[in-house]
């Protein structure tokens, strides 16, 4: 990715960022006291006006000094601001810490960089709304309601998550871009490492070089490598939209061995009537261990499905399955 293009478009156009910009296009805006002369009155009548005045003073003053949110300072700090952005009801500025629950809002022409020394760096693009929901040792949880962020995370895997209206992105040691449009739909694009994408029981595992669309109605779609043909990507989107068997057959007709990532997700997402064709192609493109059986995979046997994944030589299932347990309540 060209950082120059991401920040001020001074570098060469980046196709991925241009795609994200198209998705985000809908976000544009449309006297001294003498105790000797004091009258003798009950104490309660003497102090209550002072207390009332003090209460009013506190009510007026507190919003000026206490940050919005729950008051707990997080590990994140604003280190760069380009253009007018806001944190809560105040202008954002460099060296400003973020507090849990505060809303960071970038305008149409503003960008903000966040840094947490032990966690990572986040670049927040224009027209974005981001909150830090939780910030503790080993647990960083943010919420991206709309907009685009580019995250570079150096904390250990499984410690950093971003919630969106349509999926939760769990970092497994990586760098990625996440965009959310005004409807809550989004696009995840991974540059290094891995991201686990989840909405309710629907999961997707996205490695470096791959992307995944997510829908407010359905959750994460089927991941694909970004170098896949445009026609293949369209067919994947059509299948995700309405489980169209014709779209699935077009996916199978164009899939390369490298597209085993996509086919593995389809082993459990395809309708039962089409699952056999998915497995047959997968078995031709990806060398499978002898213990994998067609019947076991078509029956969605968890062990068989895991063995099919391991055959991709991307990462062993024992490594990435731990991400989910870490974030259970």
N, C-alpha and C positions, 0 to 999 in steps of 0.2 A: 504494500500500500504506500502511496506517495503522501507523506505527511504534509508536504507543501500544498498539495491539492486539497487535502482534508481541511486544512486551516484557512487558506486564503485563495485557493485555486491558482496559485502561481506556478505550480508544477504541471506535469502532463496529466490529462484526465485519467481517472482510475475507474475502470468499468464497474467494479463492485460498488464503489461509492455512488456512481451515477445511477445504478439500479436502486440503491437505497434512497437516493434523492427523489426518484420517481415515486417510490412507495410513500415517501413523506410529503409529497406535494400537497396533499389535502390538509396539511397542518398549517399552511400559511394563513394568515389572518385577513382573513377577510376582517407712746408715753411710758415710763417705768412703772412697774407694779409695786405698790406700797402695802405690805402685808398688814401694817397697823391700821390702815383705813379700809381694808377689805371688809365687806359686809359678811356677817355670819350666816351662812346658808348651808344646807345639807351638802355634803361632799358630792353626792351624785349629781346635783344641779350645777356644781362648779366645774366638773371635768368633762361632762358629756359633750359640750360644744367643741372643746379642744379635740376630743377623741374623734368626733365626726369629721372635723376639718382634717385631722391626720389621715383618716381613712380615705377621704377624697383625694388627698395628696398622693397617697400610696397607689390608689387606683389609677391615677393619671400617670405617675412616674414609672410604675412597674413595666408597662409595655415598652418603655424606652430602654430598659436595661436587661430584661430577662428574655432570652431567645425563645422564639416559638418552638413548640414541640414539648417533650417531657423534661427538658432541662439537662439531660445527660449528654455530656460532650462525647463525641465519637472520635475514632482514630483518623477521621478524614478532615482535610484542610484545603481550602481554596488556595492554589498557588499561582493561578493565572486567570485573568479576566480580560476578554476582548469584547468590548461593547457593553451595553446596559443589561445586566442580569440582576436577579433579585434572590435573596435568601429570606424567606418569610416575607415580611413587609418592608425590608431594608435593601438598599443597593448592595450587591455583592462586590467584594474587593479582595485583593490578594492578602494572604496571611490570616484570613477569616476562618475560624474553626466551624465545623458543622455539628449541630446538635440533633439527637435522635428525634425524628418526626418533622424536622424542618423541611419545607418545600424549596428546592432550588429550581428556579424558573429562568430559562434563557429566552431572550427575545428573538425576533426574526433575524437580527444581525449580531447576536452575541454568542460567544463560546466561552466555556469555563473548563479549567483543568483542576481535578481533585487529586490529592496525593495522600496516601497513608503509608508511612515508612515501612511497616512490616507486612503490608498487604499488596499494594500496587498503585497504579495510576489510571485515572479515568478521564477521558476527554469527552465533554458534554457538548453536543452540537447545538445549533440554533433550534428554537421552537421545541425545547425539551422540558419535561417536568420529572424531577428525580428526587427521591427521599432516601435517607438512611434510616431504615427501620430498626436495625439492631446492630450493635457494634461491641463485641466482647472478644475475649481471647479465644481464637479458633472459630469464631462465628461472625461473619459480616453479611448482613442481609439488606439489600436495597430494593427499591421499587421504582421502575421506569413506567410511568403512566402513559407517556407519549414522547416521541422524539427519537434521538439516536445517541448512543454512547459507544466509545471505543475503549475497551478495557484491556490493560496489560497487567496481569496478576502474577506476582512472584511468591505469594503465600503458598503454603503446602496445599495440594489438591483437596477439594471438598469443603473448604472454609469460606468460600465466597459465592453468594447466590444473588441473582437479580430476579425479582418477581415482575411479571408483566400481566396485563389483563388476560392473556391467553396461554401463558406457559411460565414455568420457572426454569431459569438457566443456572445450572450448578457448574461452577468452574472446576475442571479437573487438571489444572496447571496449564494455563494457556493465555492466548491473546485473541480477542474476538471483537466483532462489531454487532451490535444489537439495535434494531430499529423497530419502532412501534408507531402505527398510524393512528389517526383520530378515532377509528373504530375499534382499536384494541388488537388488530391483526399485526403480525410482525414478521421480521426476517432476521435470522441468525446466520452469521458468516464467520467461520473459524479460520484463523491464520496459523496458530501453533497450538499444540496440545489437543485437549478434548473439552467438549461441553456436553453435559447431560441435559436434555430438554424434556420437561414433564408437565402434563396437565391432567390432574386426577389420575386415572390408571393408564393413560396413554403416554408412552415414552419414546424418545428418539435419542440416539447417540451419534454425536457429530464430531468427527475428527478434523484435524488440520486439512485445509483445502476443500472442505465440504460446507454446504449451507443447508438450511432447513426453514421453510415457511411455517408460520403458526397462525391458526385461525381462532378467533374468539368463540366460534361455534364448535370447532372440532378439536382444538389443541394442536400439538405439533404434527406437521405433515411428514412425508417421507423424505429423509435426507438424500442428498445427491452431491457428487463431486462437481465443483464449479466448472471444470473443464468438459463436462458432459455437453452433448449437442443440445442446441436450443429446442429442437423438436422433442428430444427426450424429456427435457425439463417441462415442456408444455404438457406432455402426456402424463407425467407424474402429477402435475397440478390438477389436471382434469380428473385423474383417478382419485386424488385426495378430496376433491370437491364433492363427488357424488358416487364414488366406487363403481365407475363405469367400466364394465368388462372390456369394452372395445379399447378404452384408453389403456387399460392394463396390458392388453395384448400388444399394443404399440410399444409400450415400455419394454416388453420381453423381446420384441423384434429388433430393438435398437441397442439393447444392453451389451456392454463390453465386459470383459473379466473384471476391470476396475470398478464396474457398477455393482459388484457383489454387495457393497454396502447398502445400496438401494434394495436389491433383491432380498437381502436378509431381513430387512424390515417388512417387506411384502410377504415373507413366509408366514407371518402371523396376522397381517392386515388384510390380505386378499380374501375374497369370499371362498368358502369351502369348495365350491365348484371349480375355482380357478387355481387353487393352491397347488394342485399336482403339477400344473404347467410351470408354475414358479419354481417349485423344487427341482423339476427335471432340468430346467435351464441352469439353475444354481449349481447343480451337481456337475453339469458339463463345464461350467466356467471356473468353478472353484474346487480344487482337489479336497475331497472329504475323507475323514478317517473311516476305517472299515466298519466301526460300530454304529455309524449313522445309518438309519434305515428310512426308507421312504415313508413307511407306515408311521414310524415314530414322529417324524417331522410333521406329517399331515395331521396327526393327532395332537400336535402342539406339546409334545413331551418336553418339559423344560430342559432336561439334560441334553436331548438331541438338538434343541435350538441353540444351546450354549456351545455345543461341539461345532455346529455350523458356523457360529460366530468366530470361534477360535481359529477356524480354518482360513479366515481372511488375513490372519497374521497382522492385525491392526493393534490389538491389545487383548490380553486374556480377560475373560469375563470375571475371574476372581478379583482382578484389580479394580474394575470400574463398578461392580455391584455394590461396593461399600459406600458409594456416594449417597445412596438413598437412606441407609440406616442412620447416617450422621445427622440427617435433618428431620428425623421423626420427632414428634412432640415428646 
